[in-house]
Amino acid sequence: MKNGKQKESAMRFSGLIGTCLALIAILGNLLLYDQLAAFIYIPALTFCVFLCLGLSYLSYGALDSLRALSALRLLLLRSSGLDAPARRAEVLAGNIAHMYAAGAAGTLIGLLKMLHHASQTTPPEWSLASTLVVLLPLFYALCLAELLLRPGARRLAALASIPRGEPEDF
């Protein structure tokens, strides 16, 4: 039994190291080329987050949505008697699809704005930078869904599978 727990913690540690290395590579690349300001586009990020939150409120109700989001603290902390982890895991797993939908909607809105701007200029302007900015909502949605919501849903699902009274060793 102890060997399985050691293997599980080693897998978690290697996943954390891999995520940190990937983020360091991305941020290091951006900092080296001094394009960090072009990578952060606050309107796209807020659009993704608030549209996903609104869809979650419509699908699951405000209370369940807020409880599920507050349970994301379990990614960093140990659980302390969390009630209904299965429902919270279900809400977070459902929010993954909402986040992807918000990213796709943000990308389409950005594409329409870019095409409108290109049609207003003579000759029509088309640049790689504006195309990449259009894709940022989809990138943000992917990062939030796969680096925040999916690990949170998995953690809550694992907590839901532990019978009450047994010590949790995560």
Beta strands, then each sheet from edge to edge (+ up, - down):
end
